[in-house]
């Protein structure tokens, strides 16, 4: 009889120091004693990645991308080997592998590589030998230069992505993401004190929550789980309590349509005033931004008057200065009157499957914001969300007003049934 195969991922706060590594090792050992085959993915310890970036910046303002990836990959290799040592001390057979040794193949993009494929032959062999396999997250080996063994890193949330990708490749029974919260909540509890933990959330809803600022799960990891039908369980590293399952939700049509409130402070707005209203202008604006690696989110263009119009769009606040440098020559070349920027805005969203086809939700959202004295600057919608940009100073009031308006603090009977049937 084969053992269940579980992929467990522990983030940086979970392995921040020796005591926490030993605590995680005890949890892994307990799961192993229950009969599961285990692959454990670890992030770098605590703030190690930031510390390595600071070291690189102290050497040069523009570190070489290849060498930076070589440097950053050492953080996860450090925590993976320490985890293996902690398991050995508990009498559990374990082995630490780098991303390359685990068979993770990526494209050749340093700093934000995409996983091109996984050949888990080494992992399977070590599992068959009775070992817990510890994999350094956030990294792989470039498919374009296998003979050179080029190390690449996966960018923000890379360890989550590693774990879900390995679970898919190994056809694991479950992928468990251990973090510093108990699960996915109806809102950020630091902003909305009466936020409630969800027992189950669908892939599509979780993807939108992550896109709109929820930081518990990374977008790429949720996408991989959805595409490969990997059941993801978000759990706390620090207490033994039920978490949240991310999976297809057969009861989605019967639930409260709004499942959560997401917010994002990393937002800025650029407005191009009196843009020539003719074909090709939008391409001239957004193509250079794309070439510079800047992602644009919400776009609003006013109705043209006198062959001129205004165009506004949002982007990550961290990219604002770069975007201004890219656009300044275009503003001059195309004859815009001016470019204005605003780095004091934020986004707040309601998220839930079926919102697009359910009347009244937009009106309830706008009414709740109005009652809270919150002014809406821009509005964007999708099949499963409605997003408003607002002044950043109004963000907490807006999130709390929306959480109350859609009664998200009230337990959903279907959630309670899901929790009992885990």
Secondary structure, 3 states (H helix, E strand, C coil): CCCCEEEEEECCCCCCCHHHHHHHHHHHHHHHHCCCEEEEEECCCCCHHHHHHHHHHHHCCCCCHHHHHHHHHHHHHHHHHHHHHHHHHCCCCEEEECCCCCCEEECCCCCCCCEEEECCHHHHHHHHCCCEEEEECCEEEEHHHHHHCCEEECCCCHHHHHHHHHHHHHCCCEEEEEECCCCCECCCCCCCCCCCECCEECHHHHHHHHHCCCCCCCHHHHHHHHHHCCCEEEEECCCCCCCEEECCCCCHHHCCCCCEEEEEEEEEEEEEEEEECCCCHHHHHHHHHHHCCCCEEEEEECCCECCEEEEEEEECHHHHHHHHHHHHHHHHHHCCCEEEEEEEEEEEEEECCCHHHCCCHHHHHHHHHHHCCCCCCEEEECCCEEEEEEEHHHHHHHHHHHHHHCCCCCCCHHHHHHHHCC
